[in-house]
């Protein structure tokens, strides 16, 4: 059976643009004002049997695997999944200092339709931050007003559907962009400046 489907998988792998992936990786770390913090080997795994628009990232030793179903990527760097390797640890390290504030957002959002997989307050927080960063990076890499409007609409929609920190984080990233601090050093300030949730 593998011999029958192998040509489809090989064709899928050949669609990836490795030069673009390198440019995106350089841009991502430049945006964060940080040198790249890992020596991970990225491995993209097409999953042609999965439902469309699903992807997961998983680290094993010094490899970071991105398993991608049809429609979940654009044959380039899966910035969202890669950002988890950067953001998750930073959120864990900074969560306690702003726990009371962050829990209010989590409690409001956790029953939303996008939050079924994020029923842990720290994981909920890092998912919102990853999405906000992913959208900011996309916004900065396009000059198309239609794309910008779509990105802003996506941020608002994700926030409304339960990922309640996505819009506030997205907005606060504009403040980060004006600073010269590395992102890991700016994150405590960003969490401190996060508006209190009224309800």
C-alpha positions as CSV (number, residue, x, y, z in Angstrom):
1,X,0.0,0.0,0.0
2,X,2.9,2.4,0.9
3,X,4.3,1.9,-2.6
4,X,0.9,2.9,-4.1
5,X,0.6,6.2,-2.1
6,X,4.3,7.1,-1.9
7,X,4.3,9.2,-5.1
8,X,1.6,11.4,-3.5
9,X,3.6,12.0,-0.4
10,X,6.8,12.7,-2.4
11,X,4.9,15.1,-4.6
12,X,3.6,16.9,-1.5
13,X,7.1,17.2,0.0
14,X,8.4,18.7,-3.2
15,X,5.9,21.5,-2.9
16,X,7.7,23.0,0.1
17,X,9.7,26.2,-0.5
18,X,12.8,25.8,1.7
19,X,14.3,29.2,0.7
20,X,11.1,30.9,1.8
21,X,11.1,28.9,5.1
22,X,14.6,30.2,5.8
23,X,13.5,33.8,5.1
24,X,10.5,33.3,7.4
25,X,12.7,31.9,10.2
26,X,15.1,34.8,9.9
27,X,12.2,37.3,9.9
28,X,10.6,35.7,13.0
29,X,13.7,35.9,15.1
30,X,14.4,39.4,13.9
31,X,10.9,40.4,14.9
32,X,11.5,38.9,18.4
33,X,14.7,41.0,18.7
34,X,16.5,37.8,19.6
35,X,19.1,35.4,18.2
36,X,17.6,32.1,17.4
37,X,17.4,30.2,20.7
38,X,17.5,26.6,19.4
39,X,19.3,24.3,17.1
40,X,16.2,22.3,16.2
41,X,16.0,20.4,13.0
42,X,12.5,21.1,11.6
43,X,10.7,18.1,10.0
44,X,7.5,18.7,8.0
45,X,5.3,15.6,7.9
46,X,2.4,15.7,5.4
47,X,-0.7,13.9,6.8
48,X,-2.8,13.4,3.7
49,X,-5.4,11.2,5.6
50,X,-6.3,13.8,8.3
51,X,-9.2,16.2,8.0
52,X,-8.3,19.5,6.4
53,X,-6.8,22.4,8.3
54,X,-5.2,20.5,11.2
55,X,-1.6,20.6,12.3
56,X,0.3,19.7,15.4
57,X,3.9,20.4,16.5
58,X,5.9,18.1,18.7
59,X,9.5,18.2,19.9
60,X,11.5,15.0,20.2
61,X,15.1,15.4,21.3
62,X,16.6,17.9,18.8
63,X,13.8,17.5,16.2
64,X,10.7,19.6,15.9
65,X,8.0,17.8,13.9
66,X,5.1,19.6,12.3
67,X,2.4,17.1,11.2
68,X,0.3,18.9,8.6
69,X,-3.0,18.0,7.0
70,X,-4.2,19.4,3.7
71,X,-5.0,23.1,3.8
72,X,-3.2,23.6,7.1
73,X,-0.1,25.3,5.6
74,X,1.2,27.0,2.6
75,X,4.2,24.8,2.0
76,X,6.5,27.1,4.0
77,X,7.4,27.5,7.6
78,X,4.4,26.6,9.8
79,X,5.0,29.7,12.0
80,X,2.2,28.9,14.4
81,X,3.5,25.5,15.3
82,X,7.1,26.6,15.5
83,X,6.2,29.5,17.7
84,X,5.0,27.1,20.3
85,X,8.6,25.9,20.7
86,X,9.5,29.5,21.6
87,X,6.4,30.8,23.5
88,X,5.3,27.9,25.7
89,X,8.3,28.0,28.0
90,X,8.1,31.8,28.3
91,X,4.5,31.7,29.2
92,X,5.1,29.0,31.8
93,X,7.9,31.1,33.4
94,X,5.8,34.3,33.5
95,X,2.3,33.0,34.2
96,X,2.4,33.1,38.0
97,X,3.2,36.8,38.2
98,X,-0.1,37.7,36.4
99,X,-2.1,34.6,37.3
100,X,-5.1,36.4,38.7
101,X,-5.5,38.6,35.7
102,X,-4.9,35.8,33.1
103,X,-7.4,33.5,34.9
104,X,-10.2,36.0,34.3
105,X,-9.6,35.8,30.5
106,X,-9.4,32.0,30.7
107,X,-12.6,31.6,32.7
108,X,-14.5,33.8,30.3
109,X,-13.2,32.0,27.2
110,X,-12.8,28.3,28.1
111,X,-16.3,27.3,27.1
112,X,-15.9,28.9,23.6
113,X,-16.0,26.8,20.5
114,X,-12.3,27.2,19.8
115,X,-11.2,26.3,23.3
116,X,-12.0,22.6,23.5
117,X,-8.3,21.7,23.3
118,X,-7.2,24.5,25.7
119,X,-8.8,23.6,29.0
120,X,-5.6,24.4,31.0
121,X,-5.1,28.0,31.8
122,X,-1.3,28.1,31.0
123,X,-1.9,26.3,27.7
124,X,-4.8,28.6,26.9
125,X,-2.6,31.6,27.5
126,X,0.3,30.4,25.3
127,X,-2.2,29.4,22.5
128,X,-3.6,33.0,22.5
129,X,-0.1,34.5,22.4
130,X,1.1,32.2,19.6
131,X,-2.0,33.2,17.6
132,X,-1.4,36.9,18.2
133,X,2.3,36.6,17.2
134,X,1.4,34.6,14.1
135,X,-1.1,37.2,13.0
136,X,1.3,40.1,13.7
137,X,4.0,38.5,11.7
138,X,1.6,37.9,8.8
139,X,0.4,41.5,9.0
140,X,3.9,42.8,8.7
141,X,4.7,40.6,5.7
142,X,1.9,41.8,3.5
143,X,1.2,45.0,1.8
144,X,-2.2,43.9,0.6
145,X,-5.0,45.8,2.3
146,X,-7.4,42.9,1.7
147,X,-5.0,40.5,3.5
148,X,-4.6,43.0,6.4
149,X,-8.4,43.3,6.8
150,X,-8.7,39.5,6.7
151,X,-6.0,39.1,9.4
152,X,-7.7,41.7,11.7
153,X,-11.0,39.9,11.2
154,X,-9.4,36.6,12.1
155,X,-8.0,38.0,15.3
156,X,-11.4,39.4,16.3
157,X,-13.2,36.1,15.4
158,X,-10.8,33.9,17.4
159,X,-11.2,36.3,20.4
160,X,-14.9,36.2,20.2
161,X,-15.0,32.4,19.9
162,X,-13.2,31.9,23.2
163,X,-9.5,32.7,22.8
164,X,-10.1,35.9,24.7
165,X,-6.5,36.9,25.0
166,X,-5.7,36.9,21.3
167,X,-6.9,40.5,20.6
168,X,-5.4,42.0,23.7
169,X,-2.0,40.3,23.0
170,X,-2.2,41.3,19.3
171,X,-2.7,44.9,20.4
172,X,0.1,44.8,23.0
173,X,2.5,43.5,20.3
174,X,2.4,47.0,18.7
175,X,4.0,48.3,22.0
176,X,6.6,45.5,21.8
177,X,7.4,46.5,18.2
178,X,8.2,50.1,19.3
179,X,10.6,48.8,22.0
180,X,14.1,47.5,21.6
181,X,13.8,44.8,24.2
182,X,14.1,41.1,23.2
183,X,10.7,39.4,23.4
184,X,11.6,37.2,26.3
185,X,12.5,40.3,28.4
186,X,9.5,42.3,27.2
187,X,6.9,39.6,28.0
188,X,6.6,40.4,31.7
189,X,5.9,44.1,30.7
190,X,3.4,42.9,28.2
191,X,1.5,40.9,30.8
192,X,1.7,43.7,33.2
193,X,0.1,46.1,30.7
194,X,-2.6,43.6,29.8
195,X,-5.9,45.3,30.6
196,X,-7.9,43.9,33.5
197,X,-10.9,41.8,32.3
198,X,-14.1,43.4,33.5
199,X,-16.1,40.2,33.6
